[in-house]
Amino acid sequence: SVVDAHDLIGAVAAQIIQAPLSTEATSSLLVLPIQNVTGRPVDIAGLSTALSRALTATGHFTLLQLPTPLAATLSASREQRLFAARTSGARYLVQGVLEFDEASPVAGDEVTLRVEVTDLTTSLVVWMVRQTGPLPAPAPNSKP
């Protein structure tokens, strides 16, 4: 079967969009940069941007920008990340972890993307998605 370049991201986004949490008219999302299992940002193939675009493409969600100081809290504790995320005014926090076997995976390598959505009003994880598939090729830098 022919795999679409952003199948992995598309599949994850589709599951989040269909989640019960998206029943509000528009929910605001804060999407943190995707990290590897050790907690370091791993922006391979522009996956973070692709996920943000896929989530907002349907109009279910509005995307809020990451307050600059929050970037420094990515390696902080979960409580510190949630506290910082609340300052953005978002309702939901989207955090992704990319799992892979190779030291630095290339397009086509099998990877697993785990994404959790946290309701910032309750601090509870309200949705989790785990999707395995080939790593997408880098998305061309298209201007919005």
C-alpha positions as a LaTeX table, in Angstrom:
\begin{tabular}{lrrr}
\hline
Residue & $x$ (\AA) & $y$ (\AA) & $z$ (\AA) \\
\hline
Ser1 & 0.00 & 0.00 & 0.00 \\
Val2 & 1.19 & 3.50 & $-0.76$ \\
Val3 & 1.79 & 5.39 & 2.46 \\
Asp4 & 0.99 & 9.09 & 2.48 \\
Ala5 & 3.92 & 11.22 & 3.66 \\
His6 & 2.02 & 12.38 & 6.70 \\
Asp7 & 0.06 & 9.21 & 7.42 \\
Leu8 & 1.56 & 9.02 & 10.90 \\
Ile9 & 0.63 & 12.60 & 11.75 \\
Gly10 & $-2.70$ & 12.41 & 9.92 \\
Ala11 & $-3.71$ & 9.29 & 11.81 \\
Val12 & $-2.83$ & 10.83 & 15.17 \\
Ala13 & $-4.60$ & 14.10 & 14.37 \\
Ala14 & $-7.72$ & 12.27 & 13.15 \\
Gln15 & $-7.98$ & 10.37 & 16.43 \\
Ile16 & $-7.60$ & 13.53 & 18.51 \\
Ile17 & $-10.14$ & 15.40 & 16.35 \\
Gln18 & $-12.63$ & 12.55 & 16.86 \\
Ala19 & $-12.01$ & 12.48 & 20.61 \\
Pro20 & $-14.91$ & 13.46 & 22.88 \\
Leu21 & $-12.97$ & 16.53 & 23.99 \\
Ser22 & $-13.50$ & 18.28 & 20.66 \\
Thr23 & $-17.25$ & 18.69 & 21.14 \\
Glu24 & $-16.89$ & 22.27 & 22.32 \\
Ala25 & $-17.38$ & 24.86 & 19.60 \\
Thr26 & $-13.66$ & 25.60 & 19.38 \\
Ser27 & $-11.10$ & 24.41 & 21.84 \\
Ser28 & $-7.76$ & 26.10 & 22.14 \\
Leu29 & $-4.70$ & 23.90 & 21.95 \\
Leu30 & $-1.12$ & 24.38 & 22.93 \\
Val31 & 1.08 & 21.89 & 21.08 \\
Leu32 & 4.49 & 21.36 & 22.67 \\
Pro33 & 7.44 & 20.39 & 20.47 \\
Ile34 & 7.60 & 16.61 & 20.04 \\
Gln35 & 10.26 & 15.04 & 22.25 \\
Asn36 & 12.18 & 11.79 & 22.27 \\
Val37 & 11.89 & 9.31 & 25.14 \\
Thr38 & 14.65 & 11.06 & 27.09 \\
Gly39 & 12.65 & 14.29 & 27.01 \\
Arg40 & 14.73 & 16.19 & 24.49 \\
Pro41 & 12.95 & 18.05 & 21.67 \\
Val42 & 13.29 & 16.03 & 18.46 \\
Asp43 & 11.91 & 18.02 & 15.58 \\
Ile44 & 12.54 & 15.44 & 12.91 \\
Ala45 & 10.85 & 16.14 & 9.59 \\
Gly46 & 8.95 & 19.09 & 11.05 \\
Leu47 & 6.60 & 16.70 & 12.87 \\
Ser48 & 5.58 & 19.25 & 15.53 \\
Thr49 & 4.51 & 21.77 & 12.88 \\
Ala50 & 2.79 & 19.07 & 10.84 \\
Leu51 & 0.83 & 17.92 & 13.91 \\
Ser52 & $-0.22$ & 21.48 & 14.73 \\
Arg53 & $-1.39$ & 22.05 & 11.14 \\
Ala54 & $-3.26$ & 18.74 & 10.99 \\
Leu55 & $-5.07$ & 19.46 & 14.26 \\
Thr56 & $-6.21$ & 22.91 & 13.20 \\
Ala57 & $-7.04$ & 22.08 & 9.57 \\
Thr58 & $-10.60$ & 21.02 & 10.40 \\
Gly59 & $-11.42$ & 24.15 & 12.37 \\
His60 & $-12.20$ & 22.15 & 15.53 \\
Phe61 & $-9.27$ & 23.69 & 17.32 \\
Thr62 & $-7.55$ & 27.03 & 17.55 \\
Leu63 & $-3.82$ & 26.92 & 18.10 \\
Leu64 & $-2.15$ & 29.08 & 20.69 \\
Gln65 & 1.51 & 29.97 & 20.49 \\
Leu66 & 3.99 & 28.76 & 23.04 \\
Pro67 & 4.99 & 31.55 & 25.43 \\
Thr68 & 8.76 & 31.85 & 24.95 \\
Pro69 & 9.74 & 31.03 & 28.56 \\
Leu70 & 7.78 & 27.77 & 28.26 \\
Ala71 & 10.37 & 26.38 & 25.87 \\
Ala72 & 12.79 & 26.27 & 28.79 \\
Thr73 & 10.32 & 24.29 & 30.92 \\
Leu74 & 10.09 & 21.39 & 28.46 \\
Ser75 & 12.65 & 19.50 & 30.52 \\
Ala76 & 10.95 & 20.56 & 33.77 \\
Ser77 & 8.54 & 18.49 & 35.81 \\
Arg78 & 5.02 & 17.79 & 34.57 \\
Glu79 & 3.58 & 20.24 & 37.12 \\
Gln80 & 5.89 & 23.02 & 35.94 \\
Arg81 & 4.97 & 22.35 & 32.30 \\
Leu82 & 1.25 & 22.43 & 33.08 \\
Phe83 & 1.62 & 25.63 & 35.08 \\
Ala84 & 3.52 & 27.29 & 32.24 \\
Ala85 & 1.04 & 25.99 & 29.65 \\
Arg86 & $-1.88$ & 27.53 & 31.56 \\
Thr87 & $-0.31$ & 30.97 & 31.10 \\
Ser88 & $-0.95$ & 30.61 & 27.36 \\
Gly89 & $-4.70$ & 30.53 & 28.00 \\
Ala90 & $-5.09$ & 27.19 & 26.21 \\
Arg91 & $-7.74$ & 24.68 & 27.26 \\
Tyr92 & $-5.77$ & 21.61 & 26.18 \\
Leu93 & $-2.09$ & 20.78 & 26.14 \\
Val94 & $-0.86$ & 18.38 & 23.45 \\
Gln95 & 2.43 & 16.59 & 24.15 \\
Gly96 & 4.05 & 14.07 & 21.85 \\
Val97 & 6.88 & 11.58 & 22.31 \\
Leu98 & 8.57 & 9.96 & 19.33 \\
Glu99 & 9.99 & 6.48 & 19.98 \\
Phe100 & 12.51 & 4.97 & 17.58 \\
Asp101 & 15.20 & 2.31 & 17.54 \\
Glu102 & 17.77 & 4.01 & 15.33 \\
Ala103 & 20.08 & 6.65 & 16.82 \\
Ser104 & 18.67 & 9.19 & 14.35 \\
Pro105 & 15.84 & 7.82 & 12.24 \\
Val106 & 15.45 & 8.72 & 8.59 \\
Ala107 & 12.31 & 8.90 & 6.47 \\
Gly108 & 10.74 & 5.46 & 6.15 \\
Asp109 & 12.09 & 4.10 & 9.46 \\
Glu110 & 9.47 & 2.58 & 11.76 \\
Val111 & 8.66 & 4.97 & 14.59 \\
Thr112 & 5.95 & 5.24 & 17.23 \\
Leu113 & 4.36 & 8.57 & 18.09 \\
Arg114 & 2.65 & 8.76 & 21.47 \\
Val115 & 0.52 & 11.82 & 22.03 \\
Glu116 & $-1.38$ & 12.79 & 25.14 \\
Val117 & $-3.91$ & 15.56 & 25.52 \\
Thr118 & $-4.20$ & 17.15 & 28.96 \\
Asp119 & $-7.17$ & 19.27 & 30.03 \\
Leu120 & $-5.48$ & 22.28 & 31.61 \\
Thr121 & $-8.52$ & 23.06 & 33.75 \\
Thr122 & $-8.27$ & 19.71 & 35.57 \\
Ser123 & $-4.65$ & 18.62 & 34.85 \\
Leu124 & $-6.05$ & 15.25 & 33.77 \\
Val125 & $-4.92$ & 13.41 & 30.67 \\
Val126 & $-8.16$ & 13.16 & 28.71 \\
Trp127 & $-6.95$ & 11.43 & 25.57 \\
Met128 & $-4.00$ & 9.31 & 24.50 \\
Val129 & $-3.03$ & 8.17 & 21.03 \\
Arg130 & $-0.29$ & 5.73 & 20.08 \\
Gln131 & 0.46 & 5.36 & 16.38 \\
Thr132 & 3.23 & 3.36 & 14.74 \\
Gly133 & 4.30 & 3.85 & 11.15 \\
Pro134 & 7.07 & 5.02 & 8.85 \\
Leu135 & 8.68 & 8.35 & 9.69 \\
Pro136 & 7.38 & 10.92 & 7.21 \\
Ala137 & 9.79 & 12.62 & 4.84 \\
Pro138 & 10.58 & 16.18 & 5.86 \\
Ala139 & 7.77 & 18.53 & 4.93 \\
Pro140 & 8.84 & 21.25 & 2.49 \\
Asn141 & 8.95 & 24.60 & 4.24 \\
Ser142 & 5.74 & 26.14 & 3.00 \\
Lys143 & 4.87 & 29.66 & 4.02 \\
Pro144 & 1.44 & 29.92 & 5.68 \\
\hline
\end{tabular}
